[in-house]
Every structure is written in structure tokens, then in C-alpha cells.
Amino acid sequence: MINRSSVTSRYLEVGSRNPDDVITCSDLDMMSASSDGRFLHKDGRAYEGQG
């Protein structure tokens, strides 16, 4: 998440924290498996700067 404003932002995350869950962002090419917490492109490629 990138906050490009000059004010502090907040977001609400709701879920069970089940390690088998996969989080997807419908409006972005982004997903994250709860088991490792890394954000990936939907094709599995890591975002730049993430191993």
C-alpha cells in the first residue's frame, strides 16, 4: 500500500488469518498468501524489492 497524500492513512483488514487464505486485490494486480504475507503479482511474480 502506498499513501501518496500528506496525511496519515488507515485501513481495516478483516479475516480469519487462516494460513490457507489468499488475499486478492480486485482493482490491482496484487495478491498475498496469508502463510507468508508477501505481496505478489497475480501471476506469482514478486513485486520489485521483495524476494
MMTF fields as JSON, N, C-alpha, C and O atoms, coordinates in Angstrom:
{
  "mmtfVersion": "1.0.0",
  "mmtfProducer": "UNKNOWN",
  "numBonds": 203,
  "numAtoms": 204,
  "numGroups": 51,
  "numChains": 1,
  "numModels": 1,
  "chainsPerModel": [1],
  "groupsPerChain": [51],
  "chainIdList": ["A"],
  "bondAtomList": [4, 2, 8, 6, 12, 10, 16, 14, 20, 18, 24, 22, 28, 26, 32, 30, 36, 34, 40, 38, 44, 42, 48, 46, 52, 50, 56, 54, 60, 58, 64, 62, 68, 66, 72, 70, 76, 74, 80, 78, 84, 82, 88, 86, 92, 90, 96, 94, 100, 98, 104, 102, 108, 106, 112, 110, 116, 114, 120, 118, 124, 122, 128, 126, 132, 130, 136, 134, 140, 138, 144, 142, 148, 146, 152, 150, 156, 154, 160, 158, 164, 162, 168, 166, 172, 170, 176, 174, 180, 178, 184, 182, 188, 186, 192, 190, 196, 194, 200, 198],
  "bondOrderList": [1, 1, 1, 1, 1, 1, 1, 1, 1, 1, 1, 1, 1, 1, 1, 1, 1, 1, 1, 1, 1, 1, 1, 1, 1, 1, 1, 1, 1, 1, 1, 1, 1, 1, 1, 1, 1, 1, 1, 1, 1, 1, 1, 1, 1, 1, 1, 1, 1, 1],
  "groupList": [{"groupName": "MET", "atomNameList": ["N", "CA", "C", "O"], "elementList": ["N", "C", "C", "O"], "formalChargeList": [0, 0, 0, 0], "bondAtomList": [1, 0, 2, 1, 3, 2], "bondOrderList": [1, 1, 2], "singleLetterCode": "M", "chemCompType": "L-PEPTIDE LINKING"}, {"groupName": "ILE", "atomNameList": ["N", "CA", "C", "O"], "elementList": ["N", "C", "C", "O"], "formalChargeList": [0, 0, 0, 0], "bondAtomList": [1, 0, 2, 1, 3, 2], "bondOrderList": [1, 1, 2], "singleLetterCode": "I", "chemCompType": "L-PEPTIDE LINKING"}, {"groupName": "ASN", "atomNameList": ["N", "CA", "C", "O"], "elementList": ["N", "C", "C", "O"], "formalChargeList": [0, 0, 0, 0], "bondAtomList": [1, 0, 2, 1, 3, 2], "bondOrderList": [1, 1, 2], "singleLetterCode": "N", "chemCompType": "L-PEPTIDE LINKING"}, {"groupName": "ARG", "atomNameList": ["N", "CA", "C", "O"], "elementList": ["N", "C", "C", "O"], "formalChargeList": [0, 0, 0, 0], "bondAtomList": [1, 0, 2, 1, 3, 2], "bondOrderList": [1, 1, 2], "singleLetterCode": "R", "chemCompType": "L-PEPTIDE LINKING"}, {"groupName": "SER", "atomNameList": ["N", "CA", "C", "O"], "elementList": ["N", "C", "C", "O"], "formalChargeList": [0, 0, 0, 0], "bondAtomList": [1, 0, 2, 1, 3, 2], "bondOrderList": [1, 1, 2], "singleLetterCode": "S", "chemCompType": "L-PEPTIDE LINKING"}, {"groupName": "VAL", "atomNameList": ["N", "CA", "C", "O"], "elementList": ["N", "C", "C", "O"], "formalChargeList": [0, 0, 0, 0], "bondAtomList": [1, 0, 2, 1, 3, 2], "bondOrderList": [1, 1, 2], "singleLetterCode": "V", "chemCompType": "L-PEPTIDE LINKING"}, {"groupName": "THR", "atomNameList": ["N", "CA", "C", "O"], "elementList": ["N", "C", "C", "O"], "formalChargeList": [0, 0, 0, 0], "bondAtomList": [1, 0, 2, 1, 3, 2], "bondOrderList": [1, 1, 2], "singleLetterCode": "T", "chemCompType": "L-PEPTIDE LINKING"}, {"groupName": "TYR", "atomNameList": ["N", "CA", "C", "O"], "elementList": ["N", "C", "C", "O"], "formalChargeList": [0, 0, 0, 0], "bondAtomList": [1, 0, 2, 1, 3, 2], "bondOrderList": [1, 1, 2], "singleLetterCode": "Y", "chemCompType": "L-PEPTIDE LINKING"}, {"groupName": "LEU", "atomNameList": ["N", "CA", "C", "O"], "elementList": ["N", "C", "C", "O"], "formalChargeList": [0, 0, 0, 0], "bondAtomList": [1, 0, 2, 1, 3, 2], "bondOrderList": [1, 1, 2], "singleLetterCode": "L", "chemCompType": "L-PEPTIDE LINKING"}, {"groupName": "GLU", "atomNameList": ["N", "CA", "C", "O"], "elementList": ["N", "C", "C", "O"], "formalChargeList": [0, 0, 0, 0], "bondAtomList": [1, 0, 2, 1, 3, 2], "bondOrderList": [1, 1, 2], "singleLetterCode": "E", "chemCompType": "L-PEPTIDE LINKING"}, {"groupName": "GLY", "atomNameList": ["N", "CA", "C", "O"], "elementList": ["N", "C", "C", "O"], "formalChargeList": [0, 0, 0, 0], "bondAtomList": [1, 0, 2, 1, 3, 2], "bondOrderList": [1, 1, 2], "singleLetterCode": "G", "chemCompType": "PEPTIDE LINKING"}, {"groupName": "PRO", "atomNameList": ["N", "CA", "C", "O"], "elementList": ["N", "C", "C", "O"], "formalChargeList": [0, 0, 0, 0], "bondAtomList": [1, 0, 2, 1, 3, 2], "bondOrderList": [1, 1, 2], "singleLetterCode": "P", "chemCompType": "L-PEPTIDE LINKING"}, {"groupName": "ASP", "atomNameList": ["N", "CA", "C", "O"], "elementList": ["N", "C", "C", "O"], "formalChargeList": [0, 0, 0, 0], "bondAtomList": [1, 0, 2, 1, 3, 2], "bondOrderList": [1, 1, 2], "singleLetterCode": "D", "chemCompType": "L-PEPTIDE LINKING"}, {"groupName": "CYS", "atomNameList": ["N", "CA", "C", "O"], "elementList": ["N", "C", "C", "O"], "formalChargeList": [0, 0, 0, 0], "bondAtomList": [1, 0, 2, 1, 3, 2], "bondOrderList": [1, 1, 2], "singleLetterCode": "C", "chemCompType": "L-PEPTIDE LINKING"}, {"groupName": "ALA", "atomNameList": ["N", "CA", "C", "O"], "elementList": ["N", "C", "C", "O"], "formalChargeList": [0, 0, 0, 0], "bondAtomList": [1, 0, 2, 1, 3, 2], "bondOrderList": [1, 1, 2], "singleLetterCode": "A", "chemCompType": "L-PEPTIDE LINKING"}, {"groupName": "PHE", "atomNameList": ["N", "CA", "C", "O"], "elementList": ["N", "C", "C", "O"], "formalChargeList": [0, 0, 0, 0], "bondAtomList": [1, 0, 2, 1, 3, 2], "bondOrderList": [1, 1, 2], "singleLetterCode": "F", "chemCompType": "L-PEPTIDE LINKING"}, {"groupName": "HIS", "atomNameList": ["N", "CA", "C", "O"], "elementList": ["N", "C", "C", "O"], "formalChargeList": [0, 0, 0, 0], "bondAtomList": [1, 0, 2, 1, 3, 2], "bondOrderList": [1, 1, 2], "singleLetterCode": "H", "chemCompType": "L-PEPTIDE LINKING"}, {"groupName": "LYS", "atomNameList": ["N", "CA", "C", "O"], "elementList": ["N", "C", "C", "O"], "formalChargeList": [0, 0, 0, 0], "bondAtomList": [1, 0, 2, 1, 3, 2], "bondOrderList": [1, 1, 2], "singleLetterCode": "K", "chemCompType": "L-PEPTIDE LINKING"}, {"groupName": "GLN", "atomNameList": ["N", "CA", "C", "O"], "elementList": ["N", "C", "C", "O"], "formalChargeList": [0, 0, 0, 0], "bondAtomList": [1, 0, 2, 1, 3, 2], "bondOrderList": [1, 1, 2], "singleLetterCode": "Q", "chemCompType": "L-PEPTIDE LINKING"}],
  "groupTypeList": [0, 1, 2, 3, 4, 4, 5, 6, 4, 3, 7, 8, 9, 5, 10, 4, 3, 2, 11, 12, 12, 5, 1, 6, 13, 4, 12, 8, 12, 0, 0, 4, 14, 4, 4, 12, 10, 3, 15, 8, 16, 17, 12, 10, 3, 14, 7, 9, 10, 18, 10],
  "groupIdList": [1, 2, 3, 4, 5, 6, 7, 8, 9, 10, 11, 12, 13, 14, 15, 16, 17, 18, 19, 20, 21, 22, 23, 24, 25, 26, 27, 28, 29, 30, 31, 32, 33, 34, 35, 36, 37, 38, 39, 40, 41, 42, 43, 44, 45, 46, 47, 48, 49, 50, 51],
  "secStructList": [7, 7, 7, 7, 1, 1, 1, 7, 7, 7, 7, 7, 7, 7, 7, 7, 7, 7, 6, 6, 7, 3, 3, 3, 3, 6, 6, 6, 6, 3, 3, 3, 3, 6, 6, 6, 7, 7, 3, 3, 7, 6, 6, 1, 7, 5, 7, 6, 6, 7, 7],
  "xCoordList": [0.827, 0.0, 0.886, 1.893, 0.49, 1.248, 0.306, -0.748, 0.687, -0.065, 0.633, 1.703, 0.035, 0.644, 0.125, 0.439, -0.654, -1.166, -0.23, 0.761, -0.55, 0.266, -0.277, 0.269, -1.345, -1.938, -1.774, -1.622, -1.806, -1.7, -2.934, -4.055, -2.734, -3.876, -4.029, -3.095, -5.206, -5.511, -6.321, -7.022, -6.209, -7.054, -7.501, -6.843, -8.622, -9.194, -9.042, -9.475, -8.436, -8.26, -9.132, -9.06, -9.951, -10.858, -10.574, -10.475, -10.444, -10.22, -9.955, -9.909, -9.782, -9.597, -8.124, -7.804, -7.239, -5.799, -5.491, -4.469, -6.356, -6.117, -4.934, -4.949, -3.905, -2.717, -3.005, -2.173, -4.155, -4.509, -5.199, -5.414, -5.549, -6.224, -5.283, -4.078, -5.838, -5.112, -5.892, -7.088, -5.216, -5.821, -5.623, -4.516, -6.677, -6.552, -7.121, -8.102, -6.503, -6.979, -7.639, -6.968, -8.94, -9.689, -9.299, -9.375, -8.885, -8.572, -7.088, -6.695, -6.257, -4.816, -4.317, -4.976, -3.176, -2.514, -1.724, -0.493, -2.452, -1.795, -2.537, -3.767, -1.752, -2.307, -1.298, -0.124, -1.759, -0.87, -1.393, -2.564, -0.522, -0.888, -0.702, 0.336, -1.678, -1.585, -0.426, 0.081, -0.002, 1.066, 2.412, 3.228, 2.659, 3.953, 3.847, 4.829, 2.702, 2.493, 3.128, 3.025, 3.791, 4.395, 3.316, 2.377, 3.459, 2.557, 3.174, 4.336, 2.39, 2.843, 1.912, 0.766, 2.428, 1.553, 0.666, 1.037, -0.495, -1.42, -0.853, -1.363, 0.197, 0.838, 1.953, 2.64, 2.142, 3.115, 4.448, 5.262, 4.704, 5.965, 5.991, 4.983, 7.145, 7.3, 7.357, 7.865, 6.837, 6.99, 8.45, 9.144, 8.929, 10.313, 10.67, 9.925, 11.802, 12.253, 11.842, 12.251, 11.033, 10.647, 11.224, 11.113, 11.832, 12.437, 11.434, 11.749],
  "yCoordList": [-1.155, 0.0, 1.236, 1.306, 2.185, 3.427, 4.581, 4.724, 5.382, 6.575, 7.762, 8.169, 8.323, 9.453, 10.795, 11.842, 10.766, 12.014, 12.525, 11.877, 13.673, 14.25, 13.934, 14.402, 13.147, 12.794, 11.299, 10.513, 10.921, 9.519, 8.769, 9.253, 7.609, 6.801, 5.586, 5.177, 5.033, 3.808, 2.901, 3.358, 1.605, 0.672, -0.411, -0.693, -1.004, -2.055, -3.372, -3.507, -4.326, -5.656, -6.614, -6.655, -7.38, -8.314, -9.707, -9.899, -10.668, -12.038, -12.947, -12.511, -14.2, -15.207, -15.496, -16.163, -15.005, -15.288, -16.776, -17.27, -17.47, -18.866, -18.919, -18.215, -19.73, -19.758, -20.228, -20.033, -20.838, -21.284, -20.19, -20.367, -19.06, -17.973, -17.279, -17.207, -16.769, -15.943, -14.641, -14.657, -13.524, -12.207, -11.723, -11.806, -11.219, -10.649, -9.244, -8.957, -8.385, -7.01, -6.932, -7.058, -6.726, -6.796, -5.71, -5.931, -4.544, -3.452, -3.316, -2.414, -4.202, -4.173, -5.564, -6.567, -5.611, -6.884, -7.282, -7.241, -7.673, -7.958, -9.051, -9.099, -9.928, -10.956, -11.246, -10.893, -11.891, -12.233, -13.492, -13.568, -14.473, -15.674, -15.379, -14.85, -15.707, -15.46, -16.211, -15.806, -17.302, -18.119, -17.408, -17.695, -16.466, -15.774, -14.253, -13.585, -13.694, -12.252, -11.421, -10.195, -12.064, -11.307, -10.913, -11.669, -9.721, -9.287, -9.641, -9.33, -10.294, -10.777, -10.281, -9.914, -10.275, -10.102, -11.342, -12.395, -11.231, -12.366, -13.564, -14.676, -13.352, -14.485, -15.101, -16.015, -14.604, -15.177, -14.469, -14.783, -13.506, -12.766, -11.845, -11.227, -11.756, -10.855, -9.408, -9.109, -8.528, -7.098, -6.722, -7.321, -5.753, -5.31, -4.969, -4.272, -5.464, -5.216, -6.301, -6.274, -7.257, -8.387, -9.658, -9.884, -10.478, -11.727, -12.698, -13.816],
  "zCoordList": [0.0, 0.0, 0.0, 0.704, -0.79, -0.898, -0.58, -1.199, 0.367, 0.727, 0.092, 0.543, -0.955, -1.65, -1.133, -1.7, -0.077, 0.487, 1.573, 1.909, 2.107, 3.171, 4.56, 5.559, 4.632, 5.921, 6.175, 5.24, 7.435, 7.819, 7.339, 7.489, 6.772, 6.324, 7.227, 7.917, 7.205, 7.944, 7.036, 6.134, 7.294, 6.57, 7.531, 8.533, 7.207, 8.036, 7.301, 6.157, 7.948, 7.381, 8.178, 9.407, 7.478, 8.124, 7.587, 6.375, 8.469, 8.034, 9.205, 10.356, 8.903, 9.94, 10.225, 11.209, 9.386, 9.489, 9.284, 9.759, 8.592, 8.243, 7.282, 6.272, 7.558, 6.688, 5.261, 4.375, 5.023, 3.675, 2.853, 1.653, 3.486, 2.778, 1.813, 2.05, 0.726, -0.231, -0.387, -0.676, -0.195, -0.306, -1.733, -2.263, -2.363, -3.699, -3.694, -3.008, -4.458, -4.621, -5.985, -7.01, -6.006, -7.262, -8.258, -9.466, -7.777, -8.683, -8.998, -9.738, -8.444, -8.674, -9.046, -8.77, -9.658, -9.951, -8.705, -8.7, -7.638, -6.373, -5.615, -5.593, -4.995, -4.116, -3.023, -3.139, -1.959, -0.859, -0.184, 0.187, -0.028, 0.72, 2.201, 2.599, 3.011, 4.454, 5.083, 6.128, 4.457, 5.036, 5.087, 5.963, 4.144, 4.162, 4.193, 4.516, 3.871, 3.961, 2.864, 2.889, 1.889, 0.786, -0.213, -0.458, -0.789, -1.849, -3.185, -3.448, -4.028, -5.333, -6.424, -6.164, -7.668, -8.817, -8.887, -8.369, -9.518, -9.572, -10.333, -10.196, -11.136, -11.807, -10.961, -11.418, -9.718, -8.802, -8.737, -7.869, -9.642, -9.604, -8.4, -8.059, -7.757, -6.614, -7.077, -8.157, -6.262, -6.546, -6.377, -5.556, -7.126, -7.046, -5.606, -4.917, -5.168, -3.806, -2.822, -1.662, -3.279, -2.43, -3.037, -4.242, -2.209, -2.686, -2.948, -3.358]
}
